[in-house]
Amino acid sequence: MTGGLEPREQRAARHPRSRVGAVLLAGALALGLAAPAVADAPIPPDHQPVAPPSTGLAADPVVRVPVDRLGGANRYETAVAISRGQFADADTVYLARGDVFADAIAAGSLRDGPVLLVPQCGTIPRAVREEVERLDPSEVVALGGTGSICEASLQTAAAGRATERLDGADRFETASLIAARAFPDGAGRVYLAEHKESVDAVAGGTLTDGPILLVANGADKVPTATLEAIDALDPTEVVALGGRAVVTQAAVSAAGAGRHTDRVAGPDRYATSAAIAERAFPDGSSRTYLANGRSVADAVVGGVLTRGPILLVPDDCRVLSEPVWRRFAAHPPEKAVALGGKGAVCSEQLETAGRLSVFSEMELTSNRLYDLITKQRAIDPESYVPGDMVSWRGTSHRMRTETAVMLEALFDDAEAAGRPALRVISAYRSYEEQQRTYDYWVGLVGRERADLISARAGHSEHQLGLAVDLAGPSCSGYACFGDTPEGRWVAANAHRYGFIVRYPEGGTEVTGYAYEPWHLRYIGPRAAWMMHVRDEIYWDTYQPRAVADATV
């Protein structure tokens, strides 16, 4: 194992063992054996009879925290979904313009009711009208003047209820009016965000210890309305949200006017959202929300969500920035929730958040999970034998317990997907067995060819108890497995269970071995998933990154 992992005692203390690692194989199911694969396979054995079925079952593995989505067909319905997720009822409902967010950008400070989006003028969406009716507030408040929400729209949405406006001359003054309403008795802290539909202000909406006031993007001068609001609130600290390019240090100093100042920022908006999350919820939270980092349309109303922070994700699907996924790893929520539809936060981003919130037993303790074994790197010591192996479904094949648990899940889901009768044809091999295996293939095909299809003793992943060779019912040989329906299903889904195809097609120059679609290596749910979303296929080159990622 290369790289330095955090001592297992510290990691285990921060991540309770009640997750995947706590799941043990409760029993074994019988499975008949077929002819073995050639590459890195054992010496072909005599036929073994099928063992009688066992009634034992594998416990269900847990590979991620639950995930959810607060979204609708459009931004208006998404705002309603967020409202429903937070409020059973409310005394006040706030309305903000749904196509220009100038007046709503600082509305995260408001806690007494949801912010719903409406058109500037015209028909109020049915979902919005129904949500106002459900909440039955005593008051409906428009954020902004009639240029933002016309009077007819306000009255239609209110449906006879009392109405009011927080109507500033510009977005700076509107933010000041919102701050005064949210903190009528003053605030110990004030946050500054830039004014151009600021994603930093959206992420900062979950900060509950002070309002968000606005300054012009990149300007040194602070708007008069903002300065007057700070004086009225009389905070002891003024904190900038975002880097110096958007909220300049001169603006922070001018706004602070001798008060203590601070800044919450990262190298980009995604890292800034993670830094805000750490400030708002330093001990973790029951929810963590994901929002699009380029458009505030779906998240501008998310400041009312009080159960956790809002983290930002990029437009390109799949990948989360490192500060964001490390927040999930360091402070796993009970649930990860996307704000908006799949066009705002795609399914793989949400799935990544859920998966990186969970550590398996082996991921908590490292326990040789990330070992890289190659032609040049041998197992150390060469006599290594895993101490936690179990029999696979009543056969002579053995593997490490967590590998078996996750393989059970893979087999069960393959069967449910119409790919039944997968079977294990090889698993753990001792140093001595691997020596016999290698010698067998040298004698059969010669040393040059044997080195492509079989590992030398001490250089086989099978000795780790983390590698398995599979076969299926669609072909009788090993080489055709990758072209069978079950082989294609395994290749497409192995990462969901913590496995990778260790020796990919066309990778001989990297791995040193021929293509082996049947040979799966268990590297844990987190590393396998991250290899998938990062479009990495070679453990040989990815392993150092997996080790670095594990130091959470």
C-alpha positions, 0 to 999 in steps of 0.5 A: 500500500502506498500513500499515507492514510489517516490512522484507522482509529481516527477514521473509524471514530468519525465514521461509525461502523454501522454502514456497509462495513457493518454488514456481514455475510449472513450465510452462503448460497450454493453455486455450481462451478463451470470450466475455469477461465484461462487467464490468470486462472487455476489449473483446470479442476475436475468437475465439481458437483453442485452443492445443495441450496442453502437457506442463508442470505447475504445482508443487503449492502448499503452503499449510499445515504438516501437521496431525494430531489426537490424539483418540478417541471420548471422553476416555479414548481421547484420553488413550490417543492422546496416550500412543501419540503420545509413548511407545513404552514406559514404566516407569510408567503414571499413572492419573487420575480421568476425570471430576474432574481435581483430582488430575491437574491438576499431572501435567504435571510427570511425564515417565517415563510417560503419564497415562491416565484411568479411572473412579473405580470400575468397568470400566476402558475397553478402550482403557486396558487395551490401552495398559497392556498395550502399554507394559508398565510395571513400575509403575502409579501412581494419582494421588489416594486411593481416593476418586479411583480405587478400589483395584479399578480400580487393580488391574484396570488394573495387571493384576498389576503393582506399584502405588502411589499419590500420595495427598494429603489434597487436590489441593494435597498431591497436586500436592506429591507429584507435584512431589517424584516428578518432581523428587526432587533439587529444582528451580531453578524452581517454577510456581504455578497456580490449583486449579480444573481450571486451564487455565493448569496444563494449558498449563504442563504442557509447562514442563520446568524445574520442577513446577507447584504449586497455590494456591487461586483468588484467595486470598492465603494459600498452602496449607501443602502448597504452602509445604512443597513449595517449601521441599523443592524449594528453587527460586531462582524462583517463577513464577505462571501466569495473571493476578493474579485467579487467582494473587494477587500476595500468594500469589506473594510468600508462596510466594516467601518472599524468592526471585525471583518472576515471572509468565507471563500474558496478558489471558486464558487464550488469551494466557496459553497463548501466553506460556507457549509463548514461555517453554517454547519460545522458539526454536520447536518441532517440534510445537504442540498445540491444546487446548480452553480451556474444558474440560481433559478432553482436555488434562489429560494433555497435559503429557507431550508434550515436543515443543512447547507447548499453546495454548488455543482457544475453544469457538466454532469457527473463530477462534483468538485473536490471540496464539495464531495469532501464535505459529504465525506467529512460530514455525511448527511442523513439525506442528500437532496437536489434542488431542481430537475435533472437539468440543474443537478443530474442524477449522477451528481446526486448519486455521487453525493450519496455514495461519498457520504458512506464508508464501508468497513474496509474503506474505514480501515484501509485494510489493503483495499487499495493495494496495487499489485502489478508485475513489478509490485509484489504482495508484501509479505509474499505469505499474506493470507487475508484473515476474514475470508468466507466461502462463496455460496457453499463452494470451495471459492473463498473471498473477503467478507465485504467482497462477498457481500457486495458480490451477492448484491451484484449477482442479485441485481443481475438476476433481477435485470434478466441476467441470471446464473452468473457464477464465480469460477475463481477467487482467493488463491494462496501464493503456492496455488498461484505458483502452481497455476503459473507453472501450469500455463508456462508448460501449456503455452510457454512463458511469453504467453503465460506472462500475458494471461497469468500472474507470477506467484506473489503478483496475483490480486487473487491472493488479496481475496479481493479478486473474482473471476466470473462466468455466465450461461451464455458461453462455455469458454472464458474469452467470450464472457465480455460479449455475452449479455451478462458480461456486458451487464457486469461491465456496465454496472460493476462500479455500482457494487465497488468492483472494476474490470481490472484488465480492460480491453486494449490496456495491455501496455498499461496493465501488462496483461491481456483483456480479462472481462471476467476478472473483477477487482473489489476496490470499494464503493467509493473508489469504484464510483469515482473511477466511473464518474471520472472516466478512469479505467486503469487501477494502475494509474488511478490507485494513487488518487484513490489513496489520496481521496481516502484521506478524508 
